[in-house]
Amino acid sequence: MALSASEKAAIVSEYQQAAGDTGSPEVQVALL
């Protein structure tokens, strides 16, 4: 099941370590 752009943005904003963070392990695991 693919995530919509808004769903992905919500997950990234919840788990990011700093503004604009999309590559930290926390964000990557949350997106799986």
C-alpha positions as CSV (number, residue, x, y, z in Angstrom):
1,M,0.0,0.0,0.0
2,A,1.5,3.3,-1.1
3,L,1.3,6.4,1.1
4,S,-0.1,9.6,-0.3
5,A,2.1,12.7,-0.2
6,S,0.1,14.1,2.8
7,E,0.4,10.9,4.8
8,K,4.1,10.7,4.2
9,A,4.6,14.4,5.2
10,A,2.7,13.8,8.4
11,I,4.9,10.8,9.3
12,V,8.1,12.7,8.5
13,S,7.1,15.7,10.6
14,E,6.3,13.4,13.5
15,Y,9.6,11.5,13.5
16,Q,12.1,14.0,12.1
17,Q,15.0,14.9,14.3
18,A,15.4,18.4,12.9
19,A,13.6,20.6,10.4
20,G,13.9,19.1,6.9
21,D,15.1,15.7,8.2
22,T,13.9,12.9,5.9
23,G,16.9,10.5,6.1
24,S,17.3,9.7,9.7
25,P,16.8,6.1,10.7
26,E,13.7,7.0,12.7
27,V,12.0,8.6,9.7
28,Q,13.0,5.8,7.4
29,V,11.7,3.0,9.7
30,A,8.4,4.9,10.3
31,L,7.8,5.1,6.6
32,L,8.1,1.3,6.2
